[in-house]
Amino acid sequence: RCYKSYEKSKKGAAKAERETKAVDALCENIEVEIPEPMVHGQIHQMIHEFEQNLAYQGMTLEQYKQILNIDDKALHEQFEASAVKDIKLKLALEQVLKAENIEVTMDEINTRIDELATTYGNDAEPLKKNPNVINYMTEKLRQEKAIEVVVSNVVEK
C-alpha cells in the first residue's frame, strides 16, 4: 500500500515537472506587450494571496517585510517576474482554449467536485449547486486541458 502511494506520488511529481517545463517554455517564447496596469493588478492579487498564506502561518505582511528588511517597492519587485509569467501563461492558455475549442462538460465538473468532496470529507451535492464552485471548477478544468495540449505538443530536448 505504501509502495502504491509512493509510485502515485512519483508519477504525479514527474507529471508536474513536465507541465512546469512545458509552461516555462511556452512563456519564454511569447512575445507580447503587457500593459503596466495589468502587471500591477496581478502583483497586487499575488501579494494579497501571499498575505493570506502568511496569516495562516500566524504572520502578517508587515512582519514579513520587517524580517526581510524590505519596503513595499521591494515587495512588488519580488512578485513582478512571476506576475508577468502568470499573465503570459493566461494569455497563451486562452489562445490554446480558442484554437483547440476546449470545453468542459457538467459530468467532468461533477466528477471533480465528487473527488474533492471525498478527499476533504464534504458533501458534494451543495457544491454542485453553487454557481461559484461550478465557475471555478469549469475554469480550472479548462486550464488543465489547455496545459495538457501544451505538454503533448512540447518536444523534449
N, C-alpha and C positions, 0 to 999 in steps of 0.2 A: 504494500500500500504506500509506504514512504517512497519507494522507488518510482512508482507511477506518478506520484505527486512531484517528485524531483524531475522526471522526464517531461512532464507537462510544463513545469516551470522553466526548464531549459529550452523547450521549443518556443515558449512564449517570449523568452528573452531573445532568442535568435530572430523571431519574427519582428520584435520591436526594434532590434538593431538594423534589420533590412529596411524597415519602414523609415527609421531615422536617417539612414544613408540616402534612401531614395528622396525623401523630403528635403534633405540638405542639398542634394544635387539639383533638385527642381528649383529651390530658392536661389541657389548660386547662379543659375542660368536665366533667371528672369531679369529682364531689363525693363524697369517700369519706374516712372516718376511718381513718388508717393507724396501727396500734399502734406505739408508740415502739421496742419490741424489733425489729420488722420493719425499721424505718428504720435502726436501729443495726446490724443484721446486714448490710443492704445496703451501708451505708457501709464496714463492715469488709471486705466482699468487694471493693468498688471500690478500697479502699486497697491490699489485697493484690495485685490485678491491676496497679495503678499501680506498686507496689513492684517487681513482676516486670518491667514495662516499663522502669523506671529501671535495673534490673540489666542488661538487655540493652544499655543505653547506658553501662554502666560506672559507675553512680552508685547510692549507697544512699539509702534513705528518710531516714536521719539527715542525710546530706549535703544533700539537697533541703531539709529543714526548716531547716538551718543557713543555706543560701544565702538562703532567703526570710525567715529570722528568725521562724519560726513554731513553735508548740508543737503537741502532739497535738490539743488542743481546736480550735485554728485550722484544723488539717488536716482534722479531722472536719467543721467548718463549711464548708470548701471543697467537700466532697462531698455535703453534705446535700440541697441543691436537686436535684441530679442523681439522688440516691438516691430521693427522693420521686417524681420524674418517672418513673424506671425502674419503681418499684413500681406506680404508677398505670397505666403502659403495660402492664405484665404482667397486671394485673387486668383491664384493658379488653380486651386481646387474648384472654384466657381467655374472656371473655363472648362475643366475636365467634366464637371457635372453637366454643363450645357452640351459639350461636344459628344459625350457618351450617352446623353439623355438618361441620366441615372435617376431612378425613382425608388421610393421605399413604400412597401405595402403595409397595410394595417396588421397583417399577420406577422410581418417581421417586427413591427413595433411592439405588438403584444407579446411576442416570444421574448424579446429583450427585456420588457418590463417584468415578465414572469421570472426570467433568470435573475434579475436584480432583486426582485422581491424575495425570492428563495434565498439568495445569498445573504440578504440583510434581515431575513425573518419578518418581512412585512406582508400585508395583504395586497395582492396585485390589483384587485378589482377597482378600488378607489383611484389608484394611479392611472388605470386605463381610461378613466372618465375625466381625468384632469387635463384640460387643454394645454397647460404649461408643460406638463410632463410629455404629452404627445408631441408638441412642437419641439421640445428639447431633444427627444429621442429621434424624431424624424431627421433633424439636422445632424445629430451625432452619427446616425446610421448612414446618411448621405455622405458625410465626410469620410467615414470608414471605407465606404465603397469607392470613393474617388481615390483615396490613398491606395487601395488595393489595385486600382487601374494603374496608378503611377508606379507602384512597386513591380507589377507584372511587366511593365514596359521599360524598366531600367536594365541596362546591360551591365553585368558585373565586370569589373576590371580585374 
